[in-house]
Amino acid sequence: MKTAVITGGAGGLGRALAASLQAQGWCTILLDIDVTGVETTAKQHPVACDLTDSGQLDAAVAQILDAHPAIDLVIYNAGVTQIGPFDELTEQTHRKVFEINYFSAAALARAMLEPVRRARGTHLAISSVAGFAPLYHRTAYAASKHALEGLFKSLRSEEAPYGVRCQIAAPSFVATNTGRAETRKDGISRPGSATDGIDVMTPEAAAAEILRGVSRGVPMIPVGRIARMGWWLNCVSPRLFQFAMDRKIRKG
């Protein structure tokens, strides 16, 4: 039985990815800061862990590897969004977004290098359209996702000699916490909470598209119609992408 570790596993996209993998016969280990309500089964093992706490992360990794020395797939899905203008963004909030979206993924990737090499497996980073293009009122979020992509694109070359793949999935808007973007004064909340989303996907639809890309070994997986259009347009004309984004999101 193949084994996948999924961070942010208690959230909408994480659980959808887990359910799809379980249907294919995988064992899934779901890491999240709060796994209340996530059932333990033969194919699903929730593990409570604050990924930004090095002690908790080390303990969770030790627990996982004790039962599963080789890991076939690690999905770096944990993250937060942050919505608001840059002139109101505090340094503390900026750093918190990076701690969750980037540094926790980097720490877990380092811990999972050898287990994934043993399985000749895959590192899959869940990025965003904001990981390859600008996105209005999301400076910290976009910066953290750009950093995440830079890490795994660079790691791809280092891990290739071990038979390991590093893939990136970039969804547009996934409806996991719709309408809950401003639940905190600093604008931080779970992804999928934006009220300015365009062509919003369900977690199940996004998970299916992501895993199709994984099975095909595609290095970059734009997820959803908007993400595919955005990827193409940003490659062809970054200026035109920015114009279109401003028109749809900033003025929408």
LUMGUDO-168101 format. One line per field, with one value per residue (C-alpha): residue in one letter; x, y, z. Coordinates in nm, 4 decimals. Each point is the difference from the previous one (the first is absolute). Layout:
N
loba: c(a:...)
x: c(X:...)
y: c(Y:...)
z: c(Z:...)
***
This chain:
252
loba: c(m:k:t:a:v:i:t:g:g:a:g:g:l:g:r:a:l:a:a:s:l:q:a:q:g:w:c:t:i:l:l:d:i:d:v:t:g:v:e:t:t:a:k:q:h:p:v:a:c:d:l:t:d:s:g:q:l:d:a:a:v:a:q:i:l:d:a:h:p:a:i:d:l:v:i:y:n:a:g:v:t:q:i:g:p:f:d:e:l:t:e:q:t:h:r:k:v:f:e:i:n:y:f:s:a:a:a:l:a:r:a:m:l:e:p:v:r:r:a:r:g:t:h:l:a:i:s:s:v:a:g:f:a:p:l:y:h:r:t:a:y:a:a:s:k:h:a:l:e:g:l:f:k:s:l:r:s:e:e:a:p:y:g:v:r:c:q:i:a:a:p:s:f:v:a:t:n:t:g:r:a:e:t:r:k:d:g:i:s:r:p:g:s:a:t:d:g:i:d:v:m:t:p:e:a:a:a:a:e:i:l:r:g:v:s:r:g:v:p:m:i:p:v:g:r:i:a:r:m:g:w:w:l:n:c:v:s:p:r:l:f:q:f:a:m:d:r:k:i:r:k:g)
x: c(0.0000:0.1398:0.0229:-0.0693:0.0573:-0.2307:0.0449:-0.3079:-0.1691:-0.3043:-0.0939:-0.2267:0.2630:0.2132:-0.2927:-0.1058:0.3517:0.0052:-0.3388:0.1051:0.3271:-0.1740:-0.2413:0.3082:0.1248:0.2444:0.0654:-0.0187:0.1479:-0.1708:0.2013:-0.1828:0.0025:-0.3494:-0.1181:-0.3194:-0.2677:0.2441:-0.0628:0.2768:-0.0409:0.2180:0.0825:-0.0149:0.2136:-0.0427:0.2949:-0.0382:0.3008:0.0805:0.2392:0.1622:0.1051:0.3251:-0.0494:-0.3479:0.1156:0.2930:-0.2299:-0.2573:0.2666:0.1443:-0.3479:-0.0646:0.3354:-0.0211:-0.2984:0.0901:0.3772:-0.0596:-0.2409:-0.1366:-0.1543:0.0197:-0.2585:0.0930:-0.3535:-0.0030:-0.0301:-0.1841:-0.1108:0.0380:-0.2142:0.0563:0.2072:0.3766:-0.0050:-0.1961:0.2112:0.2069:0.3373:-0.1379:-0.2820:0.2334:0.2358:-0.2849:-0.1240:0.3505:0.0416:-0.3139:0.0066:0.3733:0.2239:-0.2155:-0.0017:0.3767:0.0510:-0.2237:0.1634:0.3401:-0.1290:-0.1603:0.2929:0.1255:-0.3431:-0.1127:0.3281:-0.0513:-0.3337:0.1233:-0.3053:-0.1321:-0.0013:-0.3137:-0.0240:-0.3454:0.0634:-0.2463:-0.0443:0.1604:0.3106:0.0848:-0.1827:-0.1050:-0.3282:-0.1669:-0.0045:0.2032:0.3612:0.1105:-0.1938:0.1331:0.3555:-0.0192:-0.1369:0.2665:0.2582:-0.1639:0.0162:0.3625:0.0888:-0.1607:0.1008:0.3601:-0.0279:-0.1281:0.3493:0.1655:-0.2390:-0.0235:0.3117:-0.1816:-0.3019:-0.2064:-0.2428:-0.0792:-0.3315:-0.1975:-0.3769:-0.1408:-0.3759:-0.1878:-0.2915:-0.1144:-0.3134:0.1181:-0.0791:-0.2063:-0.0809:0.2314:0.2913:-0.0259:-0.0347:0.3112:0.1075:0.3259:-0.1890:0.1391:-0.2344:-0.0179:0.0360:-0.3181:-0.1683:0.0191:-0.3148:0.1614:0.0581:-0.0551:-0.1263:0.0247:0.0642:-0.1145:0.2736:-0.0937:0.0366:0.3326:0.1295:-0.0923:0.1825:0.3051:0.0313:-0.0403:0.2998:0.1934:-0.0669:0.1210:0.3167:-0.0719:0.2506:-0.2493:-0.3739:-0.2215:-0.3289:-0.3259:-0.0926:0.1096:0.3363:0.0679:-0.0938:0.2033:0.3057:-0.0123:-0.0681:0.2694:0.2530:-0.0955:-0.0473:0.0453:-0.1194:-0.3239:-0.0528:0.0385:-0.2482:-0.2538:0.0501:-0.0461:-0.3154:-0.1553:0.1105:0.0969:-0.2972:-0.2318)
y: c(0.0000:0.3388:0.2732:0.3721:0.2728:0.2996:0.3224:0.2108:-0.3375:0.1040:0.2758:-0.0295:-0.0590:-0.2196:-0.2271:-0.0144:-0.1019:-0.2621:-0.1435:-0.0293:-0.1718:-0.2354:-0.0995:-0.1049:-0.2150:0.2416:0.0469:0.3712:0.1810:0.3342:0.2658:0.3057:0.2300:-0.1227:-0.3444:0.0027:-0.1902:-0.1734:-0.3728:-0.2557:-0.2981:-0.2666:0.2410:0.3336:0.1089:0.3573:0.1502:0.3288:0.2224:0.3690:-0.0108:0.3278:-0.1554:-0.1887:-0.2256:-0.1042:-0.0509:-0.2195:-0.2101:-0.0393:-0.1025:-0.2550:-0.1444:-0.0245:-0.1539:-0.2543:-0.1518:0.0966:0.0190:0.0662:0.2727:-0.0046:0.3466:0.3118:0.2670:0.3410:0.1354:0.1868:0.3730:0.3187:0.2895:0.3652:0.2639:0.3729:0.2898:-0.0034:0.3352:-0.1681:-0.3185:-0.0264:-0.1707:-0.2492:-0.1023:-0.0153:-0.2321:-0.2175:-0.0603:-0.1080:-0.2225:-0.1940:0.0070:-0.0311:-0.0824:-0.2837:-0.1608:0.0394:-0.1588:-0.2960:-0.0465:-0.0185:-0.2612:-0.2010:-0.0043:-0.3483:-0.1652:0.1266:-0.1075:-0.3517:-0.0201:0.1894:0.2095:0.3498:0.3358:0.1916:0.3675:0.1570:0.3506:0.2406:0.2286:0.2481:-0.2202:0.0888:0.3315:0.3091:0.0063:0.3142:0.0604:-0.3158:0.1172:-0.2237:-0.2996:0.0389:0.0472:-0.3141:-0.2068:0.1351:-0.1133:-0.3427:-0.0473:0.1109:-0.2557:-0.2991:0.0972:0.0174:-0.3164:-0.1832:-0.0038:-0.1126:-0.2896:-0.1270:-0.2227:-0.1853:-0.0712:0.2552:0.2399:0.3508:0.1232:0.3175:0.0438:0.3508:0.0236:0.3227:0.0361:-0.3086:0.0303:-0.1321:0.2911:0.2331:0.3365:-0.0351:0.2146:0.2651:-0.2236:0.1631:0.3608:-0.0766:-0.1429:-0.3511:-0.2932:-0.3425:-0.0052:-0.0132:0.2727:0.2863:0.1831:0.1225:-0.3463:-0.0675:-0.3292:-0.1682:-0.3785:-0.2600:-0.1725:-0.3312:0.1372:0.1617:-0.3193:-0.2095:0.2361:0.0174:-0.3772:-0.0453:0.2272:-0.1930:-0.3322:0.1481:0.1369:0.3565:0.2412:0.2898:-0.0619:0.3092:-0.1064:0.1275:0.2079:0.3302:-0.1430:-0.1445:0.3265:0.1965:-0.2234:0.0369:0.3732:0.0741:-0.1948:0.1812:0.3492:0.0745:0.3574:-0.1236:-0.2413:0.2841:0.2115:-0.2843:-0.0800:0.3647:0.0208:-0.3186:0.0057:0.3539:0.1580:-0.3013)
z: c(0.0000:-0.0992:0.2632:-0.0342:0.2571:-0.0432:0.1945:0.0556:-0.0073:0.2028:-0.2455:-0.3004:-0.2670:0.2257:0.0811:-0.3645:-0.1023:0.2754:-0.0995:-0.3630:0.0884:0.2435:-0.2764:-0.1985:0.2878:0.1633:0.3710:0.0863:0.2985:0.0609:0.1819:0.1290:0.2999:0.0917:-0.1097:0.2042:-0.1867:-0.2359:0.0321:0.0426:-0.2324:-0.1566:-0.2823:0.1853:0.2935:0.1293:0.1897:0.1884:-0.0615:-0.0140:-0.2931:0.1047:0.3330:-0.0629:0.3010:-0.1085:-0.3569:0.1060:0.2199:-0.2785:-0.2527:0.2440:0.0558:-0.3742:-0.0907:0.2809:-0.1805:-0.3584:-0.0657:-0.3709:-0.1127:-0.3544:-0.0057:0.2156:-0.0757:0.1385:0.0208:0.3328:-0.0364:0.0762:-0.2097:0.0945:-0.1611:0.0355:-0.1330:0.0451:0.1801:0.2802:0.0089:0.3183:0.0104:0.2532:-0.2335:-0.2999:0.1852:0.1272:-0.3543:-0.1003:0.3068:-0.0909:-0.3810:-0.0633:0.2954:0.1372:-0.3464:-0.0287:0.3424:-0.0821:-0.3413:0.1672:0.2461:-0.2810:-0.2423:0.0915:0.0451:-0.3412:-0.1587:0.1374:-0.1819:-0.3076:0.0745:-0.0530:0.1732:-0.1000:0.0952:-0.0057:-0.1223:-0.1604:-0.2976:0.2412:-0.0071:-0.3587:-0.0489:0.1966:0.1896:0.1305:0.3777:0.0628:0.0111:0.2886:-0.1307:-0.3548:0.1252:0.2142:-0.2889:-0.2382:0.2580:0.0295:-0.3766:-0.0088:0.2653:-0.1698:-0.3542:0.1189:0.2102:-0.3103:-0.1541:0.3233:0.0592:-0.3589:0.0360:0.2811:-0.2201:0.1941:-0.1667:0.1210:-0.1348:0.0548:-0.0187:-0.0365:0.0582:-0.0577:0.2430:0.1939:0.2151:0.3356:0.2332:-0.2173:0.1529:0.3014:-0.1211:0.2690:0.3035:0.1547:0.0275:-0.1820:-0.2989:0.0480:-0.0486:-0.1606:-0.3801:-0.2025:0.2022:-0.2483:-0.0994:-0.3250:-0.1448:-0.3685:-0.1434:0.3408:0.0030:0.2504:0.2030:-0.1623:-0.3529:0.0873:0.1645:-0.3044:-0.2345:0.2256:0.0292:-0.3756:-0.0427:0.2638:-0.1737:-0.3288:0.1605:-0.1146:0.1621:0.0180:0.0388:-0.0453:0.1592:-0.1469:-0.3006:0.1546:0.1080:-0.3463:-0.1692:0.2537:-0.0472:-0.3767:0.0058:0.2571:-0.2094:-0.3204:0.1424:0.3716:-0.0624:-0.1556:0.2894:0.2498:-0.1947:-0.0097:0.3695:0.0981:-0.2051:0.1385:0.3646:0.0900:-0.1713:0.0256)
***
